Amino acid sequence: MKCQISIMSMSSVSALGSNQDAIWNNYLKPNHLLKLKKFDKFEAIVSEIDNTVQKEIDAFISKDIKYRKLDRSVVLAMFVADKSVSKTIWKDKDIGINFGSSRGATSLFEKYYESYKNHKDGTAETLSSPTTTLGNISSWVAHDLKTNGPTISHSITCSTAMHSILNAVAWLGSGMSRQFVAGGSEAANTGFTIAQMKALKVYSQSNDEFPCKSLDFTKTKNTMVIGEAAIAFCMEKGIQKDAIAYINAVGYATEVLTHGTSISTEAICFQDSMKMALEGSDIEDVDIVVMHAPGTIKGDSSEYKAIDKVFEGNMPAITSNKWKIGHTLGSSGTMSLEFAIMMLTNQKFIDIPYLDNQKQPNKIKNILVNSVGFGGNAVSLLVSV
């Protein structure tokens, strides 16, 4: 990475809210935002956007009748991209767009497949293909913003949105784009999606005080919980005076997997991505690591071991937001990035309430943010303000 990248604005929507002050206030509270939701065949713990924020989203949808036919993942992406761009002074419409999603148009795909099964003649709904294609997300974001720059959509499982950031860094660094909107969107709170996670034996079965026990290394069961969220970052090359944060370095890596649902015991991909992000830096300058830490036994412990190896036993303060909002799949890495920027901006470390003797940082100047997904696709970003 040859130059710093300025983050000019950010906007998200999740169980935390959609207003930056409200989101930070929710982070300051020791309670989680997970709840029991009833599906057709079972109940499960999830995090979801509350009714007050949903009214904002409904108002956004009402501005164009075509938006009513889109999947929720697409609508959430447009909603946050619009809010993020509105915070900038950008006038030029030559803006790059890169949104990703792990699951894509989950609700619509399932709806249209059910419709297909129920049609005895094997016909499908007219809009079933265009509204469930993955490229749908960034294309609609570009349509809503009326941009004419590059439009990219992809899925790299749970590190998808962080790979969107990587793409933006590459485009900006090359000079092929001056402004970029990057992020991710996930709206996969469906019975079928959660049933898939349950089949993997990773989903939380607990509805106690903290259903997701991210970074609790004493847990004896997996405690992953799914949540919905979307987030967008507006980015420019170099050090811009109005920037809210800076990406100082990036790292990425993929490892050969020995198991289809997890990374290696010592998370080789994370070791490699963190080393790449920290190349040329003093590891003692990293004050906090925001971990991916999905709440699974192996996922949490392997990442911790990777950090311990990279930092040579001198661990910085570590934390995660998944105990509070669950695992928002493709958008989770960038939700962690927003979390990091808020801690930097407010100069306050948010620890995990059920952990005893959690290490506190002496200062908060640089934070390393980690993300990984099925397939061992790790990304690490070093950020400051």
N, C-alpha and C positions, 0 to 999 in steps of 0.2 A: 504494500500500500504506500504510494508515493506522497500522498498529501492527506491532511485531515478532511473529513466531511462534516459539514455543518447541518445539524438538524434544526430546521427553522420553526417547525411546529409539530404537534402531535395531537391526535384525537382518538379516543377509544369508546367502546360501549361494551358493557359486561354487567355482571351482578354488582360490580362496584359503583356503577352509574355511568353517566356520560359527560358530566361536568368535572373538570380537573380538580377543583376544590373539593367536590363531593367524593371523588375517588381517593384523594389523599386522606380526607377525614375518615373514610372507611378503612384505609390502611392503618390508621392510628388506633383503631378499636381492636380489642383482643378477641373479638368473636369472628367466626367464619360466616360465609354467605352461601352455604350449601343447604339444600332442603330436600325433603322426600317428595318425589313426584310420582304420580300414578300413571302407568302406561297400560296398554290393552291387556297384557298378560302378567304383569308384575309391577312392583314398586321399586324405585331406585333413587339413590341420592344424586342430585345434579346441582349445578349452579345455572341460573338463568336471569335474563334481564327482567327487572321488575315492571309493574304496570305503569308507573309514572313515566319512566323512560320510554316504555313502549308507545305511549301517546305521542312522544316526540317523533318516533320512527313512523308512526301512522300518519302524522302530519306531513312528513317528508314524502311518503309514498303517494299521498293525495295530490301532489303537484303534477303527476303524470300518470294517466290511466294505464299505461303500459307496465308500470312498476308493480301493479297488483298481480301480474302473471308471473313474476320472477320468484326464484327461490329466496328464502330468508337469508342465506349466506351472501347472495348478491346484493340484496337490499341493505344489509348491515354494512357491507363494504362501501357502497355508494354513500351511505349516511355518514360514516366516519371520514371518508375522503373529502366530502363536501365541507365538513366542519373544519378539517385540518387545513385545507387550502384557503378557506375564508379567513384564517388567522394570519395569512401571509400578505405581502404586498405584490404578489406575482400578477403581472399583466399579460405577459407572453403566454400563448396557449401551446407553445412547443414544450410540452411537459410529458416526461416519460411516466408510464404507469406500470407497476408490477405488483399484482395481488396474487396470493396463493391460498389454497385451502387443502387440508388433508383429505377431507371426505367429499368436498364439493357440494353440489346441489342435493344434499341428502334427502330432505323432505319431499321435494318434487319428484326425484327419481323413484322413491318408494311409492309415492302416490300414483305416478304414471304406470309403474309396473303392475300395481294392483288393478288399475283400470284395464290394462292389457290382458291380464289373466281373466278378468271378468267378461271380456268381449269374446263370445264364442267363435266369431269369425277371425280372431287374431289381429284385429285392428288396434292401432295405437292413437293416442291423442295427437292432434295437429302440432302442438307446441312441445311435445315430449322431447324431441331431439334438441332444438335450439336452446331450450331453457335449462337443460341438464348438462350441457357440454361445459367442461372445466373452463375453457377460454371465455365463457360467458361473463365471469366476474370482472376481469379487467376491462373487457369491451364495454360493459355497461357503466363502469366507473368513468371511462373515457367519454362515453356518450353523455353522461350527466354533467361532467365538467367541461364538455365541449373542447377537449384537447385534441391535438393532432401529432403528438409525439409517439414514440414506440409504445406498444401495448402488449404486455407479457403476462401470461397466466401459467401457473405450474403447480404441481403437487409433489412434495418431497417429505411426505408423512408429517411428523410433528415438528420438524425444523423448517417447514415450508416458508413461513413468513420471514424467518431469519435469512433464508436463501434469497428472498425478495430484497432484503436489505443489501446482501452481497451483490446482487445484480445491479442495484442502484449505484452502489459504490463503484462498480466496474464501469458502468455507462458514464457516470460523472467524471471519474478519473481519466477516462479515455478522451474526454472532450466531445463525445458524441451526443451528449445531452447536458443542458445547463441546470435543469430542474427536474426533480423526480419525486413521485409519490409512491411509496412502497409500504406494504403491510400484508395483513392476512385476515381472513374471515372464516369463522366456523360456527355453524348452526346445526349441530348433529345430535341434539337431544331427542333422539327417536328410539323407540323400543328396540328396533332391529339393530341399531348401532350399539346400544348398551348391551344387548344380548351377545353381540360379537365379543365385546370386552369381557363379559362374564364367562364366555366360553374359553377365553385365554387364562382364566383364573387370576385376573389382575384387579378386578373391580371390588370396591369396598362393600362389605356386607354389614357394616356397622352404622348405626344412627346415634352414636353416643356424643359426648361433648365435642369431639373432633373426628368426624368420619374419615377425613384424609390425614394420615399421619406422615406427611412428607418430612424427611430427615429425622424421624424417630427410629433410631437403629435398634431399639428394643422390641419393635413390633414383630409379631409372629405370623401375621397375615398381610397380604397385599391390600392396599387401601386407595387405589386410584379412583378418582371421581371425575366425570366429564362435565365440562361447562361450555357455555356459548359466549363468544366474544368476537369483536372485530376491532382493528386498530390500523391507523394510517399515520405515516411520518412524511413530512415534506422536507426534502434534502437538497443541498447545494454543495458544490465543490469549494474547498478552501475554508478559511476562517472568516465567517461573516459576522459583522458586529451585532446583528439582532438574533443570532442563533441561541437556542435554548440549551443545546448540548453539542458535544463533538464526538464523532467516532474517530478514535486515534489509530486503531489497528483492528484488523479482522483475521480470523483463523478459521480453517475448515478442514475436514478430513472425513474419510470413509474407511471403515474397517471391514475385513472379511469376517462374516458372522459364522458362528458355530451353532446358533439357535435362531430361528426365524422371528422371534419376538423380543430379543434383548441384545444388549451389547456385551462385550467380553467382561470378565470378572474385574479387570482393572481398567476398563473403558479406554482401550488404546486410541479410539477415535477422538475422545475428549483430550487425552494427553497430547495428541498431535495438533488438534485445533487450538488448544490453549498455548502450546509452545510457539505455534505460528503467530498467534496474536500478541504474544509477549516478547517476540524476537526483537532484540535491541533495547528492551526495557528492563529495569530492575524489578524483580518480582516483589521486592519489599514495598514498591510504590503502589501495589494493588491492595486496596483497603477492604474490599468486599467482593465476594463472588456470589452472584445470584445464580443458584443452581437450577438445572432442569428438574431434578428430584420429583418424579411423578407420584411418589407415595408407594411404590412397589419395593419389595425387599431388595431385589437384585439391582434395580435401576438406581436407587438411592445410594446403596453401598458401593457400587462400582464407580460411580461418578466421584464419590468422596475419596475413594482410593486413588483415582486419577489426579485429583487436586492435590492430595497429600504428596504424590510422587513429583508432580510438576513444581510444587512449592517447597520441595525437599524437607518436608516435615514441619515447616514453619507456616502453618495454615493461616490465611487471612480470616476475617469474619465471614461466615457463610449464612445464607438465608434462601428462602423460596416463597412464592406467593400461592402455591398450589393448595396449601392447607386452608386457605381462605376462599379461593374461587375455583378450585379444582383444576383439572388439566383441560385447557381450551384447545387442545390438539394443534392444528396447523397455525393458529394465532398465538400459541403459548409463549414462544420465544420472544416475540415482540411485546407481549404483555409483560414479560420479565424485563425487557428493555425500558419500557415506560416506568416500571417499578423502580429500576435503577436510577433513571433520570430524576424521578421524584425524590428519592433519598439524597441524591447529589444536590438538587435545588434547595431542598429544605434542611439539608445538613443534619439528617436524623436517620439513624439505623433502625429498620423495622425487623425485630427478631420474631421468633416463633414462640407463642405463649406457653406451649406445653413442654418446651425443652428447658432443662435446668443448666445453669452455668454456661449459657451461650456466650461465646467470645464477642466482645464489643470492639469496634474499630477505634483507634486513637484519633483518626481523622477520616474524612470522606472526600477524597480527591479523584480517585480512579476506581471504577468498578468493572469487573469482568462479568459478562453475561453469557451463560451457556444454554445451548439448546441441542436436542438430538431427537431422532425419530426411529421407528422401525426401519431397519436397513443400515443402521449405524452411521447416519449422515449427520455429523456433528458440526456445529458452528459456535464460535466464540467471538465476542466483540468487546473491545476495551473502550470505555466511554468516560468522558469527563465533562465538566461544565466550565 
